[in-house]
């Protein structure tokens, strides 16, 4: 692979990948590429450190137009740099134009790439910026919330193109690392990875969910005094939930639906899916259903992680 560079009228240097000549291609391996982006304060640095610990070559705040050059250098490394992670953000004002052009170049020359987008609520981001007493990079003379709003607007299209969206609003550093480990630590990349997340509607919908299902049609074990102290991970609560009319039928049919959706995701090249299963408090019904559903997906060949977002919050 080779790159042609030209300087535009605005001074930006644009790199364009070209197919490798036969002598260049001999022994060359195009590295795997992950682009880490998202909201300032949502955990991009933590994500970068996690991938670095997993053996990825990580570059922070790389100008987007240099991404093809980085991939070219990795291809010349004779396999020594097989996985590259690049952190890009809105600190460069030409962020969107340059990044979109670079991604188009990578797609043209068959570079396998994924976009990881880190999200968080306005409340969580404001709290984090205030705790470190730093301004938002886009707030200027305004407030932190003004900078957050401007950044969301700039990143809207990129978020829609992301392969993996992680909401870090209620995650600590260790929980975020565990999520990334589950997605990137494997030696071989599976066809599809799924996260099954239980949650409580009274705490709000997970913003990173691809699919949401409601278990509130089932009787609530909360109103059974001997079951109230337990969670849906216990055999007693699970048996109670799945002995209710419609519970097993729902599990069977929704599993069939997810298998159909998973086949479509594979055809479209989507590698990650988050299925959110909700009940009132996220303690009993949604937890029991998530455990069973995750087991069904795993038995069907989908690598699955179970997350109980709100269990223990009450």
Secondary structure, DSSP 8 states (H G I E B T S, - for coil): -EEEEEE-TTS-EEEEEE---HHHHTT----EEEEEEE-TTSSHHHHHHHHHHTT-EEEES--GGGHHHHHHHHHTTTTS--EEEEE--TTSTTHHHHHHHHHHHHHHTT--EEEEEEE--HHHHHHHHHHHT---TT-TTS-HHHHHHHHHHHHHHHHHH-SEEEE-TT--HHHHHHHHHHHH--SS--S-EEEEEEEEGGG---TT-SEEEE-TTS--GGGSHHHHTS-TTSHHHHHHHHTSTTHHHHHHHHHHHHHHHHHHHHHHT--EEEEEEEESSSSSHHHHHHHHHHHHHHHTT-EEEEEESSTT--
